[in-house]
Amino acid sequence: MKVLLDPSKTILKIETSDNNKAFASLSNTNWTKGLVIIQNQIQLEITKSEIPELVRFLTSHQTDIYLIQNLHSLEDYFLKLTNTN
């Protein structure tokens, strides 16, 4: 939840050409906070300013990136809190 309240941080969802290889590569970096594979996608906590460096890292390890998406934003968090369904 702290990630959602800090505008400089985000939870990132990534889909690559080889998620297991990308996961293994990321496991040896500083990007291990929240690092998991969920539904065939990698998820991790990262600062927005680190996203370009992460992309360069993965592509330098011959990993194609098909999707990078913020899993949550503060707006999404607010909508979940206020949704009565």
Phi, psi and omega in degrees: 000326179300327179298321182292333182270349179259109184294344180274349182247155179211160170261121187253138175248130184229136172239130184232176177292336179211089184298325180294318177295316179297317179299315179297318178297316181291334180296340181257023181236186175278000182265044182263351182293119180073012184288115178212164169250122179231126179049050176064026175224147177275140177229138178204161174267137184203157172275149181302325181291343179272349184301313178300322179294321177297317178298314178300319180300309182296317180292329177290342175261027177052044177244116177284142181251124180259334184207133168227124185214138171290125180286323180221153170226168178300323178297316177299318179299315179299316180297322177294321180292325185265353180286126182264001181286000000 
